[in-house]
Amino acid sequence: MDARCASTWWTPISREAVPNKTQLRVGRLTKAHGLKGAIKVELYTDDPGRRFVQGAVFTLQVPTTSPWHGKTLELIELKWFNSHAVAFFKDVPDRSAAEALVKAILWVDQDLDESPDEDDAWFDHQLVGLSVIRDGVKVGVISLVDHLPAQDLLHVTTDAGEVLVPFVKAIVPAVDIAAGTLTVTPPAGLFEEIPDDADDDEPAQGTPPDDETARDDAAERVDAVAEPDESDGPPPSD
């Protein structure tokens, strides 16, 4: 989403850098709709009324082999059909043109200084680079925000490697953009390995041996009794 506690999609794409700007991923084109160039849109924004207005221009993320590589799309209109967002774009006149855009990612420019209007909401570029604090100690730095259907994940770079932290209030209770910190209260084992329990094969002290062990021990004792003691010499003859 483009502004919420779980943050927004943000990944740099190949384009000329614009001073004090980044880009936000706001949608993905999923399927051609009808015969007049309409395309269904999977929205990655909580505010489509702001992002998808007439005349909005989107930078496209498409394969380099696509005829749309390096181009932009200008929105004519966004409509809703059976609760699905459907977009009409300039220079996309028919179904064939629409099908060539399926799976394209839509990006918009975003001022780095702009913040979301909601409380407890951040853009990805505001989170990347924050110091991760646990019990008052810095344990890592956020390197990436990953957005999954169930929840968002923070990629935290630590001295021991990368740790994936679910971006939920129970684990991330505080974000302080001004201080450059993000506080975590992770469950045990998220940032460190939990020692393995004692060897399960060795019975605890005072624990009776199992049946198989008892049988083996008894057999060894019988064999020891049955074997003659060679130090006493051969058994007497008749």
Summary of the structure (lengths in Angstrom):
residues: 238
radius of gyration: 32.3
end to end distance: 100.2
largest distance: 119.0
contacts: 596
relative contact order: 0.13
helix: 13%
strand: 35%
